[in-house]
Amino acid sequence: MSTDTDRAPRTFTRAGLAERAAALCRADIPASIVVFLVALPLSLGVAVASGAPVAAGLIAAVVGGIVAGLLGGSAIQVSGPTASLTVVIAESVHQFGWAATCFITVGAGVWQILFGLSRIARAALAIAPVVVHGMLAGIGIIIALQQVHVLLGGSSLSSSFAALVGLPHQLMSVRGADLFVGLVVIAILIAWKFVPRSVRVVPGPLVAVVVATVLSLVLPLHVERIVLDGSLLDAVGLPSVPAGSWTVIVMTMVTIALIASVETLLSAVAVDKARPGTGTDFDRELIGQGSANVVSGLLGGLPIAAVIVRSLTNVQAGARTRAATVLHGVWVLLFAVALAGLVRQIPAAALAGLLILIGVQLIKLAHIRLAMRTGDLFVYVATVLSVVFLNLLQGMLIGLLIAFALLLWRVVRVTIAATPSGRPDRWLVTIDGTCTFLALPRLTAELAKVPAEVAVTVEMSVDFLDHASYELITDWAMRRESEGTAVEFVEIGAARLATAPAGPPERGHSRQIIDQVIGPWRRTEHRDNPIARGIAAYHRGHAHLMRPHLHGLRERPGADTFFLTCADARIVPNVITDSGPGDLFTVRNVGNLIPAVGEDVSVEAALGYALDTLHVRSIVVCGHSECGAMGALYHQVGTGIGLENWLAHAHPSMARYRDGHPVALAAARAGFGAVDQLGMVNVATQVQTLRANPAVQEAITERGVTVSGLFFDLATARLIAVTEDGIAEFDDEGNSVVKAPA
């Protein structure tokens, strides 16, 4: 997919064309110039770092802008030569030569097209991020090590090990002019972050390279300069078939395709976040990138990938359509053809300084901190070292293997402990995690710790239980029970002992746990003795969790809230308020009514006990939707003498509803029906009755007791606050209140 602007219908009227031209001049042309100024020095630097002809970087920038810009799945993502491919390209150039490397680039493009056609683009995002971060850091170290030699006046060496070993010698033979030029570039790039935003409109890399070039021409400095033979058109040449092992050739193609694809997709994700609504088509993007690599390789250019720095620059510069991306490639082409002489004046050390800083920036402290927090630091370090001292492909494979091994260890890990429960006659065995045959040694050792002739509670929080573990646990339990020792199983996890022998072991899911918790609430046909079943399930799954808490509440019968609600079986006060034992003093009656003082002993006694003995701090009246009592009251249907007499206490609510109570009006605006409107008015009326109660008034004055109303909507399972003036909805945090729509 492309942006909304890109999807807009074409209008070829004079006014439509004028509007599109104005939008192009206002947004896309300025953005394309900014991206061109950023891409130019970076493209030259990547070519130098890769050991390729300088013109190859310019060709890749042109093709990346025009071909990938036109064919890709993102309208504002910018492609070109990238630092992440310098290592593998340098190895390919060293092993096969430049012309053969262009052939490999074509092959990598074909692989990317196949990736896109097979619609596996999102699968490339499945590579562990820590491996990608380590790979980029390793590439950054290699670039910095290689270019330090150029900065000091030497030349880049063939391997990181050679660069490290040769660094002392290079320091002894440093060329001051080259070092000065390179340090000027580094200083400007570092300082550019602190200049005013209005000045930073001009890209820092361009400023640094231009200043360093001018200084090298004005001052009496003898420095090595960029070698560009002929014009850009002279550098265009067909690739040649490489000689050597085709296994290595194909692996190099696949390596380039994978790295370019992963970087492209990661860049697309970042662009979509930076510009919501862009909606990159990942498969089309890979087809566009592959096509660009085929064209770049055929013309003698470097491999191409979407570059996140250029892409985000394009977004920040205000680009709206593909025109900005394509035009940036056109500007590179015009510059390379018309102003090739300027390129030859750039000192090699200036680009070395630029590349060193790019390499250092690929090592991000945020990635290292994240790896430390998530326990993946070993994967990160191993990937970095493998990339630096072996090669990119081996480093990535080693990182993936270690990451997979770590994941496997975390998945199959199980925690087992046998400890005294605090009572001399009972021990507690806890089994938490994935219980497989790999856990048998640990499981056997822990079970052996349990003394003979003591009762045992086995608490199992497992999501996977294989037959080996099942047999060991059940055999051990049967043996102890045959010796007269009680073994109680408490199963909290999704995998259960009862179902283990029924079929192949399967991993339990959190949905199964939810079903086990709320299953008893669901109305099912032909349920025999549901209370007995519920008691058994409670004893097996939850009683041991409640026991310590209730033990501590034995001698302090208190509550925080007096909660009056309807007797309807669908309302579960502790669930809808996320409270537990000791929190609510709950009183339930038909229609959640508060009779006037002296008219009902039961409610009055409960309220007095809550205020005087329990010292509650809040009083809540909670009604609900689809209330049978409110329906009977509204429709005035026959309900029997007992219920009819009781609902007489709700006649004031009916009168206020008919008079157009503000709560009823607010509920109507929110889309509630007449019976539910009456139910909300009834809550407001009961709150008013409570506030008029002398005992409640005294509690409000002396202790700051609050009185409030709630309404539970069964259809949405959400609570609504009922006030004197209307209704309000709580947000998911429960902190702020959002007014009902007018």
Secondary structure, DSSP 8 states (H G I E B T S, - for coil): ---HHHHS----SHHHHHHHHHHIIIIIHHHHHHHHHHHHHHHHHHHHHHTS-HHHHHHHHHHIIIIIHHHSS-SS--EE--GGGHHHHHHHHHHH-HHHHHHHHHHHHHHHHHHHHTT-GGGGGGS-HHHHHHHHHHHHHHHHHHHHHHHTTS---SSHHHHHHHHHHHHHT--HHHHHHHHHHHHHHHHGGGS-TTGGGS-HHHHHHHHHHHHHHHTT----B----S-HHHH--------S-HHHHHHHHHHHHHHHHHHHHHHHHHHHHHSTT----HHHHHHHHHHHHHHHHHHT----EE-HHHHHHHHHTT--SHHHHHHHHHHHHHHHHH-HHHHTTSBHHHHHHHHHHHHHHTS-HHHHHHHHHTT-HHHHHHHHHHHHHT-HHHHHHHHHHHHHHHHHHHHH-EEEEEEE-SSTTEEEEEEEEEE-GGGHHHHHHHHHTS-TTSEEEEEEEEEEE-HHHHHHHHHHHHHHHHTT--EEEEE-SS--TTTGGGSS-----HHHHHHHHHGGGS--TT---HHHHHHHHHHHHTHHHHHHHHHHTTT----SEEEEEE--TT--HHHHTT--TTTEEEEEETT-----TTS-HHHHHHHHHHHHTS--SEEEEEEETT-HHHHHHHHT----HHHHHHHGGGHHHHHHHHTT-HHHHHHHHTT--HHHHHHHHHHHHHHHHHHTSHHHHHHHHHH--EEEEEEEETTTTEEEEE-SS-EEEE-TTSSSEEE---
